[in-house]
Amino acid sequence: MTTPLQLNPDRLFSPEPLKRDIARRLYQQVRDLPIISPHGHTDPSWFADNKPFTDATELLIKPDHYVFRMLYSQGVSLDELGICHQNGTCIETDNRKIWHRFAEHYHCFLGTPSRLWLDHVFSEVFGLTVTLTSESADAYYDQINTALASDAFRPRALFERFNIELLATTESPLDSLQHHQRIRDSGWKGRVITAYRPDPVIDPQYEGFADNLNQLAALTGENCHQWQGYLKALRQRREFFKAMGATSTDHGHPTAQTAALSGAECEALFQRVLSGACSDSDAELFRAQMLTEMAAMCLDDGLVMQLHPGSFRNHNAQLFQCYGRDKGADIPTRTDYVSALKPLLDRFGNNPNFSLIVFTLDESTYARELAPLAGHYPCLKLGPAWWFHDSPEGMRRFRQQTTETAGFYNTVGFNDDTRAFLSIPARHDVARRMDCRYLAELVADHRLSEEQAEALIAELSYGLAKKAYRL
């Protein structure tokens, strides 16, 4: 039995008629605004090469840990989903078979944001009209693959169709940014920029750290086994990224801890790190000091700093050893901000020329720590509900718990933070709908006028992101 795939035009709005009508009017103001995607993980080679995407499985399943994490939780191995081992071994290579396995478990996504995004992609991007099931799997696979083979579904054409004004990818300081250079050289008008993610060379516990420092030295010609030479190398790569269009840095540290060590203490700590025998506490202290060093560099070069702490990354040791990082095994942890950020804020918190966007996976900190901090320090802005909370309920909790202390203008709009290119319009649509719903409630409660809500929804959907990321 086939079930129609229909996206209700009032989805995510309040069932109460007054609030729903206000939300509808607000949504009409922003539904067609361009998309600003200032932080994400799409592959820049897609836009440099502009080759057709291979097929449905390669595009919609294999790059998206939101998808295969759910399937793994239901007993489907990553081998069965065609995820290759770190050594290059790929067990299942039949992409149609992988697609069927996904379709058989598609009901598991009911109630999740992934289901909202995927149904949007299937309906709005590919024009599919029945729900994905085992019975419709072949028809889905064939229709999607036929579309992907056409020029209208090449990466640049979709970028333009999605009305993306700007898309930021994220690269390591060791990246040559060759794909970004090729995009520039091509003459294509789409704006794809990079963001500077230095974790591989500032986290002593990042795999291959010692080799990464050797690569950094080779790239820059600096002595990366001496503290000042190491800092010079990092500054040099930041300047290169900025010349290639970067407006932001990004830091995925386990905690938000910062430090303010003396020069001598930094040198001694750096030598312990280089010895390869630094303790866990040394590694944490080094990361903490490097956040403060990165903040100082931001003041010099004008890049916006993003901090994404609070994830116990690669929690599944067996999966990490076999398949590597970013395989759906990252788990949120409790995170402190008030004490952890104080050394950095003591130095830079009152400087309006410094900008730090803070994210969290610990929702208990919204009202207690993050909103009061952002509601006071000129440098601080709050990033949107992130990762596990990039969902309708997560977005609502974020607004409810932060707005009364931080307001709207100490937040930065929405970013999708995704590897799944085709889901970008869906994710922004969910964010716009949920913000319309929240503002409609304030209008219905007579806490905002509808005119004020109209100005706010334009900022939340578009304006705040451009300002926050200096675009």
PLY file of the C-alpha trace (Angstrom):
ply
format ascii 1.0
element vertex 471
property float x
property float y
property float z
element edge 470
property int vertex1
property int vertex2
end_header
0.00 0.00 0.00
1.44 3.38 -1.02
1.07 6.46 1.15
1.06 9.87 -0.53
4.00 12.13 0.24
2.48 15.53 0.98
4.08 18.45 2.76
1.42 20.38 4.66
1.85 24.12 4.01
1.15 24.79 7.72
3.68 22.27 9.03
5.37 23.32 12.29
2.95 26.22 12.84
0.71 26.35 15.90
-2.65 24.54 15.66
-4.26 27.59 17.30
-5.91 29.64 14.52
-4.75 33.08 15.67
-1.09 32.07 16.09
-1.16 30.01 12.90
-2.48 32.93 10.86
0.23 35.25 12.21
2.91 32.65 11.49
1.61 32.23 7.94
1.90 35.97 7.30
5.40 36.13 8.76
6.51 33.12 6.75
5.37 34.70 3.51
7.81 37.54 4.22
10.86 35.23 4.39
10.14 31.97 2.61
11.92 33.11 -0.55
14.80 35.03 1.02
18.27 33.88 -0.12
20.04 31.31 2.02
23.12 32.31 3.99
24.93 29.11 5.01
27.97 30.42 6.91
29.12 27.16 8.50
28.97 23.67 7.04
30.85 20.65 5.77
29.87 20.17 2.14
32.64 19.14 -0.25
34.05 22.09 -2.23
35.13 19.73 -5.03
31.45 19.35 -5.91
31.32 22.98 -6.96
34.83 23.05 -8.43
34.24 20.02 -10.68
30.49 20.54 -11.19
30.19 16.88 -12.16
26.87 15.05 -11.81
26.33 13.38 -8.43
26.82 9.63 -8.79
23.57 8.26 -7.43
21.04 8.43 -4.59
23.08 6.33 -2.19
26.32 8.23 -2.67
24.57 11.57 -2.25
21.93 10.97 0.41
23.21 8.14 2.61
26.98 7.75 2.67
27.93 11.39 3.50
25.21 11.86 6.12
25.98 10.56 9.61
22.47 11.61 10.71
21.19 8.89 8.39
23.55 6.01 9.06
23.72 6.66 12.81
19.99 5.83 13.06
20.39 2.74 10.90
23.37 1.59 12.96
21.27 1.96 16.13
18.81 -0.48 14.56
21.47 -3.11 13.99
22.47 -2.25 10.42
26.26 -2.36 10.18
28.22 0.37 8.45
29.62 -2.36 6.16
26.07 -3.03 4.96
25.70 0.69 4.18
28.81 0.84 2.03
30.84 2.90 4.51
34.48 2.13 3.76
37.08 1.15 6.34
40.00 3.47 7.05
42.24 1.14 5.06
40.04 1.63 1.99
38.18 -1.66 2.17
34.51 -1.39 1.15
32.37 -4.46 1.91
29.01 -3.61 0.30
29.37 -1.97 -3.11
25.84 -2.49 -4.52
24.29 0.96 -4.06
20.79 -0.19 -4.99
20.97 -2.84 -2.28
22.12 -0.16 0.21
19.22 2.05 -0.84
16.78 -0.80 -0.19
18.24 -1.30 3.26
17.67 2.41 3.94
14.11 2.24 2.63
13.32 -0.78 4.82
14.23 1.29 7.87
12.84 4.65 6.76
10.00 4.39 9.28
12.63 4.61 12.05
13.08 8.29 11.23
9.47 9.22 12.09
9.42 12.17 14.48
13.05 13.12 13.79
14.32 16.23 12.00
16.02 13.93 9.49
12.58 12.77 8.37
11.47 16.38 7.88
14.58 17.16 5.82
14.48 13.98 3.74
10.77 14.24 2.93
11.37 17.85 1.88
14.21 16.73 -0.41
12.18 13.90 -1.90
9.11 16.06 -2.50
10.51 19.51 -3.32
13.78 18.62 -5.03
12.91 15.38 -6.82
9.13 15.67 -7.18
8.36 12.31 -5.58
4.74 11.87 -4.56
4.65 8.68 -2.47
6.38 7.88 0.81
9.63 5.92 0.70
9.06 2.25 1.62
10.47 -1.11 0.54
7.83 -1.18 -2.18
8.68 2.27 -3.57
12.46 1.97 -3.11
13.25 1.03 -6.72
11.03 3.76 -8.15
12.71 6.28 -5.82
16.20 5.13 -6.70
15.55 5.23 -10.44
13.78 8.61 -10.42
16.47 10.23 -8.27
19.28 8.78 -10.39
17.64 9.91 -13.61
17.36 13.42 -12.23
20.96 13.43 -10.99
22.20 12.57 -14.47
20.68 15.77 -15.90
22.37 19.15 -16.08
19.64 20.67 -13.90
20.90 18.60 -10.96
24.59 19.37 -11.22
25.97 20.99 -8.05
26.12 24.56 -9.37
22.64 24.37 -10.88
21.22 23.14 -7.56
23.15 25.84 -5.68
21.42 28.45 -7.83
18.03 26.72 -7.68
18.25 26.62 -3.87
18.82 30.41 -3.87
22.02 30.09 -1.87
23.73 33.45 -1.60
26.73 32.11 0.29
27.97 28.68 1.36
30.92 28.16 3.70
32.78 24.86 3.86
35.25 23.95 6.59
38.89 22.99 6.02
42.01 22.15 8.00
45.03 24.51 7.94
46.80 21.70 6.07
44.37 21.91 3.16
45.67 23.48 -0.03
42.21 24.95 -0.77
42.76 23.93 -4.39
39.04 23.36 -4.93
38.25 26.86 -3.70
40.88 28.24 -6.06
39.35 26.34 -8.97
35.91 27.69 -8.11
37.36 31.21 -8.21
39.18 30.59 -11.47
36.09 29.13 -13.15
34.25 32.44 -13.37
31.12 30.93 -11.78
29.28 33.52 -9.71
28.27 31.22 -6.86
29.91 32.29 -3.61
31.56 29.33 -1.86
34.08 30.25 0.84
36.12 28.32 3.38
36.34 28.43 7.18
39.53 27.79 9.14
39.33 24.68 11.39
42.70 24.29 13.16
41.83 21.31 15.39
44.30 18.91 13.67
47.23 21.18 14.56
46.18 22.61 17.95
44.74 19.51 19.65
47.51 17.19 20.89
45.02 14.30 21.04
43.94 14.66 17.43
45.11 11.62 15.48
48.38 12.23 13.67
49.11 15.44 15.59
52.92 15.12 15.34
52.77 14.44 11.60
50.33 17.32 11.21
52.84 19.70 12.77
55.50 18.48 10.35
53.14 19.20 7.46
52.38 22.64 8.89
56.10 23.38 9.04
56.60 22.23 5.44
53.69 24.39 4.25
54.82 27.55 6.00
58.60 27.27 6.27
58.32 28.00 9.99
59.88 26.02 12.84
56.78 24.38 14.31
58.81 22.75 17.08
59.45 26.13 18.67
56.57 28.07 20.29
56.95 31.36 18.42
57.57 29.60 15.10
54.46 27.49 15.68
52.36 30.61 16.28
53.82 32.27 13.17
52.86 29.23 11.11
49.28 29.37 12.37
49.06 33.09 11.59
50.40 32.47 8.10
47.76 29.83 7.35
45.03 32.09 8.71
46.13 34.83 6.32
46.03 32.34 3.45
42.50 31.24 4.38
41.40 34.85 4.70
42.83 35.63 1.25
40.76 32.70 -0.05
37.55 34.22 1.33
37.35 32.90 4.90
35.58 35.17 7.38
35.56 32.75 10.33
37.48 30.17 12.31
35.90 27.13 13.94
36.99 25.11 16.95
35.51 21.74 17.90
37.12 21.30 21.31
35.83 18.81 23.89
35.26 21.66 26.36
35.06 25.45 26.38
38.09 25.72 28.65
40.41 28.69 28.02
43.65 29.71 29.72
45.94 32.71 30.13
49.46 31.33 30.57
52.66 33.36 30.51
55.06 33.07 27.59
57.42 30.86 29.59
54.55 28.61 30.67
53.38 28.31 27.06
56.85 27.34 25.88
57.22 24.70 28.59
53.76 23.28 27.92
54.43 23.19 24.18
57.60 21.19 24.74
55.70 18.68 26.87
53.13 18.37 24.09
55.86 17.82 21.49
57.42 15.09 23.61
54.46 12.86 22.76
54.00 11.97 26.40
51.79 14.81 27.60
49.04 13.90 30.06
45.33 14.36 29.49
45.48 17.46 31.71
48.38 18.86 29.64
46.40 18.27 26.43
43.37 20.04 27.89
45.48 22.96 29.10
47.13 23.27 25.70
43.77 23.35 23.93
42.60 25.95 26.45
45.60 28.17 25.83
45.25 27.78 22.08
41.67 29.09 22.20
43.02 32.23 23.84
45.80 32.45 21.24
43.23 32.06 18.45
41.16 34.86 19.97
44.20 37.15 19.95
44.79 36.31 16.29
41.15 37.08 15.50
41.67 40.59 16.81
44.63 40.95 14.46
43.08 39.54 11.28
39.37 40.22 11.82
38.15 36.64 11.51
35.07 35.67 13.53
35.69 32.87 16.04
33.27 29.95 16.45
33.43 27.50 19.36
31.61 24.14 19.15
32.42 22.36 22.45
30.66 19.67 24.44
30.82 16.66 22.16
32.47 13.43 23.22
33.66 12.68 19.72
34.19 9.16 18.41
32.62 7.67 21.55
32.40 4.23 19.90
36.07 3.18 20.00
35.55 0.11 17.83
33.84 2.13 15.10
36.51 4.83 15.26
39.33 2.34 14.91
37.70 0.67 11.92
36.03 3.56 10.04
37.58 6.76 11.41
35.95 9.93 12.70
32.51 11.41 11.96
30.66 8.12 11.83
27.68 9.06 13.99
29.22 8.12 17.35
29.57 11.61 18.84
27.65 12.14 22.11
26.81 15.41 23.94
28.38 16.05 27.35
27.88 18.52 30.20
29.73 21.77 29.47
30.79 24.70 31.63
31.02 28.18 30.09
31.02 30.70 32.96
34.30 29.53 34.48
35.79 28.00 31.34
35.56 31.14 29.20
36.63 33.58 31.91
40.39 33.67 31.09
39.57 34.49 27.46
36.85 36.99 28.39
39.14 38.71 30.90
41.42 39.56 27.98
39.00 40.11 25.10
35.42 40.07 26.38
34.98 43.84 26.44
36.46 44.45 23.00
33.67 45.02 20.44
36.13 44.32 17.61
36.42 40.69 18.71
33.53 38.36 17.90
33.04 34.92 19.46
30.05 32.78 18.47
29.41 30.05 21.04
27.41 26.88 20.42
26.38 24.19 22.88
25.08 20.65 23.06
24.26 21.15 26.75
20.83 22.77 26.79
20.95 23.13 30.58
23.36 26.03 30.05
21.05 28.14 27.86
19.32 30.18 30.56
21.86 29.67 33.34
25.11 30.50 31.54
25.06 31.29 27.83
22.22 33.81 27.63
23.52 35.85 30.60
27.06 35.82 29.17
25.91 36.89 25.69
23.55 39.41 27.24
26.53 41.14 28.84
29.83 40.73 26.96
30.08 42.75 23.72
32.17 40.05 22.03
29.75 37.16 22.57
26.96 35.91 20.32
24.97 32.69 20.61
25.01 30.21 17.76
21.69 28.49 16.96
20.48 25.18 18.36
23.14 22.80 17.08
23.48 19.21 15.91
21.30 17.03 18.15
19.11 20.07 18.85
18.83 21.22 15.22
15.18 20.22 15.38
11.80 21.90 15.80
11.65 21.30 19.54
15.34 22.15 19.96
14.86 25.46 18.16
11.85 26.30 20.30
13.72 25.50 23.53
16.62 27.67 22.39
14.37 30.70 21.78
12.37 30.19 24.96
15.42 29.91 27.21
17.74 32.52 25.70
15.55 35.36 24.42
14.45 36.87 27.72
18.09 37.42 28.77
20.08 37.72 25.54
17.35 39.03 23.25
17.33 38.26 19.53
20.19 40.51 18.47
22.79 38.63 20.49
22.12 35.55 18.37
23.35 34.88 14.83
20.36 33.57 12.91
20.64 30.02 11.61
23.33 27.85 10.09
22.79 24.32 8.86
26.20 22.78 9.71
25.66 19.95 7.24
27.45 17.59 4.89
24.14 16.84 3.17
23.97 19.46 0.42
20.41 18.76 -0.71
19.06 19.20 2.83
20.22 22.82 3.12
16.94 24.40 1.89
14.94 22.00 4.07
16.90 22.86 7.19
16.60 26.60 6.62
12.88 26.19 5.95
12.42 24.40 9.28
14.33 27.18 11.08
12.29 29.91 9.40
9.01 28.15 10.20
9.94 27.65 13.85
11.03 31.26 14.26
7.75 32.37 12.65
5.90 30.18 15.12
7.80 31.62 18.09
7.32 35.23 17.00
3.63 34.57 16.31
3.23 33.48 19.93
4.80 36.74 21.12
2.50 38.75 18.85
-0.56 36.81 20.04
0.48 37.47 23.65
0.81 41.20 22.82
4.53 41.20 23.64
5.42 42.21 20.08
3.55 44.05 17.39
3.27 42.26 14.09
5.36 45.01 12.51
8.16 44.28 15.00
7.83 40.57 14.30
8.17 41.19 10.55
11.44 43.06 11.11
12.70 40.35 13.43
11.90 37.41 11.16
13.87 39.01 8.33
16.86 39.38 10.65
16.59 35.85 12.04
16.26 34.34 8.56
18.88 36.38 6.76
20.28 39.58 8.24
21.84 38.41 11.51
23.95 35.72 9.84
25.40 38.19 7.34
26.32 40.59 10.12
27.65 38.01 12.55
29.93 36.38 9.99
31.01 39.72 8.47
29.69 38.83 5.05
0 1
1 2
2 3
3 4
4 5
5 6
6 7
7 8
8 9
9 10
10 11
11 12
12 13
13 14
14 15
15 16
16 17
17 18
18 19
19 20
20 21
21 22
22 23
23 24
24 25
25 26
26 27
27 28
28 29
29 30
30 31
31 32
32 33
33 34
34 35
35 36
36 37
37 38
38 39
39 40
40 41
41 42
42 43
43 44
44 45
45 46
46 47
47 48
48 49
49 50
50 51
51 52
52 53
53 54
54 55
55 56
56 57
57 58
58 59
59 60
60 61
61 62
62 63
63 64
64 65
65 66
66 67
67 68
68 69
69 70
70 71
71 72
72 73
73 74
74 75
75 76
76 77
77 78
78 79
79 80
80 81
81 82
82 83
83 84
84 85
85 86
86 87
87 88
88 89
89 90
90 91
91 92
92 93
93 94
94 95
95 96
96 97
97 98
98 99
99 100
100 101
101 102
102 103
103 104
104 105
105 106
106 107
107 108
108 109
109 110
110 111
111 112
112 113
113 114
114 115
115 116
116 117
117 118
118 119
119 120
120 121
121 122
122 123
123 124
124 125
125 126
126 127
127 128
128 129
129 130
130 131
131 132
132 133
133 134
134 135
135 136
136 137
137 138
138 139
139 140
140 141
141 142
142 143
143 144
144 145
145 146
146 147
147 148
148 149
149 150
150 151
151 152
152 153
153 154
154 155
155 156
156 157
157 158
158 159
159 160
160 161
161 162
162 163
163 164
164 165
165 166
166 167
167 168
168 169
169 170
170 171
171 172
172 173
173 174
174 175
175 176
176 177
177 178
178 179
179 180
180 181
181 182
182 183
183 184
184 185
185 186
186 187
187 188
188 189
189 190
190 191
191 192
192 193
193 194
194 195
195 196
196 197
197 198
198 199
199 200
200 201
201 202
202 203
203 204
204 205
205 206
206 207
207 208
208 209
209 210
210 211
211 212
212 213
213 214
214 215
215 216
216 217
217 218
218 219
219 220
220 221
221 222
222 223
223 224
224 225
225 226
226 227
227 228
228 229
229 230
230 231
231 232
232 233
233 234
234 235
235 236
236 237
237 238
238 239
239 240
240 241
241 242
242 243
243 244
244 245
245 246
246 247
247 248
248 249
249 250
250 251
251 252
252 253
253 254
254 255
255 256
256 257
257 258
258 259
259 260
260 261
261 262
262 263
263 264
264 265
265 266
266 267
267 268
268 269
269 270
270 271
271 272
272 273
273 274
274 275
275 276
276 277
277 278
278 279
279 280
280 281
281 282
282 283
283 284
284 285
285 286
286 287
287 288
288 289
289 290
290 291
291 292
292 293
293 294
294 295
295 296
296 297
297 298
298 299
299 300
300 301
301 302
302 303
303 304
304 305
305 306
306 307
307 308
308 309
309 310
310 311
311 312
312 313
313 314
314 315
315 316
316 317
317 318
318 319
319 320
320 321
321 322
322 323
323 324
324 325
325 326
326 327
327 328
328 329
329 330
330 331
331 332
332 333
333 334
334 335
335 336
336 337
337 338
338 339
339 340
340 341
341 342
342 343
343 344
344 345
345 346
346 347
347 348
348 349
349 350
350 351
351 352
352 353
353 354
354 355
355 356
356 357
357 358
358 359
359 360
360 361
361 362
362 363
363 364
364 365
365 366
366 367
367 368
368 369
369 370
370 371
371 372
372 373
373 374
374 375
375 376
376 377
377 378
378 379
379 380
380 381
381 382
382 383
383 384
384 385
385 386
386 387
387 388
388 389
389 390
390 391
391 392
392 393
393 394
394 395
395 396
396 397
397 398
398 399
399 400
400 401
401 402
402 403
403 404
404 405
405 406
406 407
407 408
408 409
409 410
410 411
411 412
412 413
413 414
414 415
415 416
416 417
417 418
418 419
419 420
420 421
421 422
422 423
423 424
424 425
425 426
426 427
427 428
428 429
429 430
430 431
431 432
432 433
433 434
434 435
435 436
436 437
437 438
438 439
439 440
440 441
441 442
442 443
443 444
444 445
445 446
446 447
447 448
448 449
449 450
450 451
451 452
452 453
453 454
454 455
455 456
456 457
457 458
458 459
459 460
460 461
461 462
462 463
463 464
464 465
465 466
466 467
467 468
468 469
469 470
